[in-house]
Amino acid sequence: MKNEPAAPLQQKDDGHGHHHVDHILHYPPSGEVPGLPRISATLYNQDLAPTKREGRHWTSYSIFALWANDVHSLGNYGFILGLFALGLGAWQVLLALAIGATLLFFLLTYSGFMGHKTGVPFPVMSRIAFGIRGAQLPAAIRGAVAVVWFGIQTYLATLVLRVMVIAVDPGLGRLDHNSFLGLSTLGWISFIVLWIIQVVIVRYGMDMIRKYEVFAGPVVLFTLIALAVWMFFQAGMSISFSTNKPLAGGAMWRSIFGGAALWVTIYGTFVLNFCDFTRASKSRGSIVRGNLWGIPVNTMLFGIIAVVMAGAQFKINGHIITSPSDVVEAIPNTVLVLLASLALLVLTIAVNMMANFVAPVYALNNFFPKHLNFARASLISAVIGLVILPWNLYNNPVVILYFLGGLGALLGPLFGIIMVDYWLIRKAQVNVPALYTLQDSSPYFYQQGVNPRAIVAFVPAAVISIVFGLVPFFHNIADFSWFFGAGIAAVLYYFLAGRNRRFEDVSGEPIAVASTH
């Protein structure tokens, strides 16, 4: 049966120069493309389609701005300040970050190249190794991790907003003493306000996220550098370079390498779906430059800021701060507190949208391409992030450890399989149009749409990764569970996949859509 010719896309202008797709595009804009496989409406829509090379507008600065926000997240500061509290000194913390950032630079760059070459988002990229139906597994895992963290990060942002509101009008503090479903009235108001802001931004698509990141990046960097400088002067222009109980010897080196490994693990989500962003990048060079300045260079700046904050506070009173928000609360000027708090809100929203909103949007699109587009899927993701009452999850250590920790342990094996399949087995040769067809002759149809060899490699690696990461007996190697999972899955898949097959490299340009993402 031939494809139905695609109706012209109807766009509506919102009065501000932004356009929304009025319906979902199920087939290439030109209908059936001669010489290429039949495109299936169950695998293709305007958000899952490859992006045209012409018109892509993510520059090296766009990618740098993405990292300028994400690296400086409040959660990352908490992680590094935790290393200082454990007894690592300034140079040891910076060494751990340098090792982790170097590894991430290479992992993210090669992951990003995949998006630039094919122009496809992560769920479609997963079809290469896992099959057109098997790809639902990695997409669902990545999306589930992200949607829960979207809710949690929005809740954490409400804590900052509540401080701001009460600072402006202390009388509103009376709304913060009751509880409904685990949150006060002021907490509910703050959460809903931030939830709406994020939904509005994301409904305009990936390009609006890019513009927001570009705006937020300099704000975040300036604010955090200013906070570090203020703390430095408060401490008499000198800081403590370690706590009173510094680690030494084997324990020190284990913590350094453990910290480096955990820094990579934190970005175990991003190394999987970085193609969601680089599919709109102008060139491979823009990815390299953006990653170089955004990861190693920016990470070291982040480390210096964290060390100065922690060392200055320890010099002042022997305490170790747990977050930059602790510094903000200590500022004696109400106006400056408001400005700094506002900057932290800008930061948290920026991190949340790119790290935790994009992945579930594409995952939902992949499940229901006939019925969803970016705007609809973003609203569903946001609703899920609300109805799970994320503050209750965050305040339950068992949920955080076993649910999110367990899901997170699965990311390493997925990454190992996808990277080995793309770079070592296929050597970057991909038939992009075949990723969107149900024809059983397609190289990605495998067995009923699932690649059993990928599943066979994934399952034992995932089990080992979860055991190493969550079972107390293995606590000494728990920090490295992502690497064990990725490495075991990669080796297993390499030997299972068969390396003597011939592959076609076919461009997705004939079925591509304009890069509006």
Disulfide bonds with the S-S distance in Angstrom:
none
